[in-house]
């Protein structure tokens, strides 16, 4: 394992969690507050995608046997 394997693993998981929560809070909050617009949906979607991509990049590759 590399020097920063565990840090990258936890950082990647954290970014993926942020992506999940931003989708959930953004969509549910927007619908419940009746202020959900197309632009708001696009911003929430893009923010979630950016966090998911950063999290996926940060996750270290699995080492084979």
N, C-alpha and C positions, 0 to 999 in steps of 0.2 A: 504494500500500500504506500501511496505517496505521502509526502509530508503533510499536506493539507486535505487529505481524503475526507476525514470526518467533518472538517469545517465546510468543505464544499457540499457535502451531503446535507448537512443541516441548513446551510444557506439556500440550497436548491429547494429543499422541502418548504422552507419558509416562504420563498417566492411563489411556489405553487399554491400554498395556503392563502397567501394574499390574493392571488388570482381568483381562487374559489370564493373567498369572502367578498371581493369587490363585485363579482358577478351577482352574488346573492343579495348583498345589501343594495347594490345599484338598481337591480331589476325590481326587487320587492319594495324597496323604499320609493322608487319612482312610481310604481303602480299604486301603492297605498296613499301617496301624497297627491295624486292626481296632477302631478307636474311632469309626467313622463312625456317627453317629446322625442322626435326622431333624432335630433342632435344629441340629446342626453343619452339615448340608447347607444349611439355610435361612440360617444366618449367613454362610456362604461365598458363597452365591448373592446375597444382598442386598448384601454388601460389594462383590462384583464388579459388580453392577448400578449401585451408587452411583458407583464409579470410572468405569465406562463412560459414564454420563450426564454426569458432570462433565467427562470428556474430550471428549465430543461437544459440549457447550456451549462449552468453551474453544476449540475449533477455529474459526478465523475463516472466514467465508464466502468462497467463491472469487469473485474479481473477474472479471467478464466482459470481453470485448474491446471 
